[in-house]
Amino acid sequence: MPRKFSWLIFFIILSSTVSLCLLFVPYPETKTLDRGYPVGHGLSSHNSYYIDWFEFPWRSHSQEIFLNISVERGTISLQIIDSKGFKSFLNEEPYIPYWEVENITEYIATIQIIPPFQGNTFILFHAEEYPVGEEDDILYFSEIIISYIRYASSYGLFFLGVTVVLISSYGYRRYKWRSKY
């Protein structure tokens, strides 16, 4: 009479199904970097740039960056660069930005990243023209929303590991049971 391992088989099927779903079914993710409050982020004649950064995860695609920028005092330029370009920027070496717009006072756009980035991505705000008057701070309104489609790879790999352990346990128990009879 064979031993019943129905609970073990149930958990093997469950964990393998969860693993496959997490590894191969994508889901959308949206992050808001700047909610749209009037800020200056310290852009002035003393500090000519501001950096905002975010990370595109591994196995993400359909990456988009929504920008809504409105400058009240002065003008700014925007650049989107990857981590290599950022290192060159910090070392004051020449670099090529992925995307750039110069001397804006108002700008609304959705930028699609093709081919997709992986890792850290940086948005550089450069002060171009400073306001005339007593205050030299640039005041601007910015709304930045990042969206992409990704996979839950780390959780999927975890459940795949659980499945391997459960299958090994099932195989060992079947082997031990058969060796008894």
Residue pairs with C-beta under 8 A, 6 or more apart in sequence:
2 177
3 173
3 177
5 170
5 173
5 174
8 166
8 169
8 170
8 173
9 170
11 166
12 163
12 166
12 167
12 170
15 159
15 162
15 163
15 166
16 159
16 160
16 163
18 156
18 159
19 156
19 157
19 159
19 160
19 162
19 163
20 156
21 156
22 151
22 152
22 153
22 155
22 156
22 159
23 151
23 152
23 153
23 156
23 157
23 160
24 151
24 156
25 151
26 61
26 149
26 150
26 151
27 149
27 150
27 151
27 152
28 147
28 148
28 149
29 60
29 147
29 148
29 149
29 150
30 145
30 146
30 147
31 54
31 145
31 146
31 147
32 143
32 144
32 145
32 146
33 52
33 54
33 123
33 144
33 145
33 146
34 52
34 142
34 143
34 144
35 143
36 68
36 141
36 142
36 143
37 141
38 72
38 139
38 140
38 141
39 139
39 140
39 141
39 142
40 137
40 138
40 139
40 140
41 50
41 125
42 50
42 137
43 49
43 50
43 74
43 76
43 125
43 127
43 137
43 138
43 140
44 127
44 130
44 136
44 137
44 138
45 127
45 130
45 136
46 136
47 127
48 126
48 127
49 124
49 125
49 126
49 127
50 124
50 125
51 86
51 122
51 123
51 124
51 125
52 122
52 123
52 125
52 144
53 86
53 120
53 121
53 122
53 123
54 120
54 121
54 146
55 119
55 120
55 121
56 63
56 113
56 116
56 117
56 118
56 119
56 121
56 146
56 148
57 118
57 148
57 150
58 118
58 153
59 150
59 151
59 153
60 116
60 118
60 148
60 149
60 150
60 151
61 116
61 148
61 149
61 150
62 112
62 116
62 147
62 148
62 149
63 112
63 113
63 116
63 117
63 146
63 147
63 148
64 110
64 111
64 112
64 113
64 146
64 147
64 148
65 80
65 110
65 111
65 113
65 123
65 144
65 145
65 146
66 109
66 110
66 111
66 143
66 144
66 145
66 146
66 147
67 78
67 107
67 108
67 109
67 110
67 111
67 142
67 143
67 144
68 107
68 108
68 141
68 142
68 143
68 144
69 76
69 78
69 104
69 106
69 107
69 108
69 140
69 141
69 142
69 143
70 105
70 106
70 107
70 140
70 141
70 142
71 104
71 105
71 106
71 138
71 139
71 140
71 141
72 139
72 140
72 141
73 131
73 135
73 137
73 138
73 139
73 140
74 127
74 128
74 129
74 130
74 131
74 138
74 139
74 140
75 103
75 104
75 105
75 128
75 129
76 103
76 104
76 125
76 126
76 127
76 128
76 138
76 140
77 100
77 101
77 102
77 103
77 104
77 125
77 126
77 128
78 99
78 100
78 101
78 104
78 107
78 123
78 124
78 125
78 126
79 97
79 99
79 100
79 123
79 124
79 126
80 97
80 98
80 99
80 100
80 111
80 121
80 122
80 123
80 124
81 89
81 95
81 97
81 98
81 121
81 122
81 124
82 98
82 117
82 119
82 120
82 121
82 122
83 119
83 120
83 121
83 122
84 95
85 95
85 96
85 97
85 98
85 122
86 120
86 122
88 94
88 95
89 95
89 124
97 124
98 113
98 117
99 111
101 107
101 109
102 128
103 128
103 129
113 121
116 148
123 144
125 142
127 138
130 136
130 138
131 137
131 138
131 139
